[in-house]
Amino acid sequence: MARYGTCSRKTEETDIEVGFGLDGPGLMEGATGYGFFDHMLKELAFHGRFAIFVKAAGDIETGYHHLCEDVGICLGRALAKAIGGGAGLAIARFGWATVPMDGSLVRVALDICGRGGAAVDASGMEEDIEEFVRAFARESGMSLHMDVLKRDNSHHAAEACFKALALALRAATRPDPEREGSSSSKGVIG
């Protein structure tokens, strides 16, 4: 059975449809209407080898905050569905990566533990992109730590963040064939 989840959300501010596949070809299809954000989502898909679909529209005339946050909410929920919600989960669960991007250096560590939240020290990353990261972590049920250790400019810092997130998430969602049942000593994630 494919590890794939979907989510849709329609509010007064946004209209979002997404899909998240853990065992994909490394492609993002669709668009959000925010070119830089689309570029970051493509990096997430490519480096994580995920299949990501995003169809999003929002009140971008007021800025990108609502759009980025709501895409994060939906992609996080779709990821949680793709993982299986924690019942009988047998994945590596933990992942980490350190990624350089020219003069920028980013470290990401995460635990798919069912208790979502993010500790983000992303100096120089655009606030809207940071809102995506926080919503994505919260809704997917991952404990995420993201630190920009060095940065030469905001574009490189953000790109390194998404590449590191992709690599850490790919490692954490990898099936663990040596473990039967849950990836938690409690018997259930969360």
C-alpha positions, 0 to 999 in steps of 0.5 A: 500500500502506498504511503500517501495522504491528502488534505484540503482546506477552504477558508475565507482566506485560502483554498488549498488541496495537497497530496504528500507521498513518502515514496515518490519520485522527488517531484512537486506538482502544482503551484501556490501563486508564490514563486519563491515558496514553490521553489522551496517546496520543489526542493523539499520534494526533490531532496526528500524523494517525495511526491508533493501535489499542491493546488493553492489560492489565497489572499496574496494581495495582503501578503503570503502569510495565510497562504504559507501557513495554510499550505503548511497545515494541509501538507502536515496533515497529509504527511501524518496520513501518509505515515499512518497516524502512529498506529503500528508505525514502524519507521526510523522516526528520528532524522537529522541533517546539516546542509551547506548552501554557499555561505549558509549552514543549516542544521535540522533534527526531528522526531516523528513523535505525534506531538508536533511543534517547532523550535526554529532559529531561522535568522534571515528566513522570510517570516511567511516561510517560517510560518509554513515550517511551524504549521507543517511540524505542528500538524504532522506531529513532528518535533522539529528543531531547525537552526540557521548556523550561518547565513550569507543571504536569506535565499541561501538560508531558506534553501538550506533549511528546506534541503535539510528538512527534506533529508531529515524527514526522508531518514525519519520516515524510512521504514524500519524492517527490524522493528515490529509494531510501533516505533515507540517504547510506549507502543504508540506514537503520540 
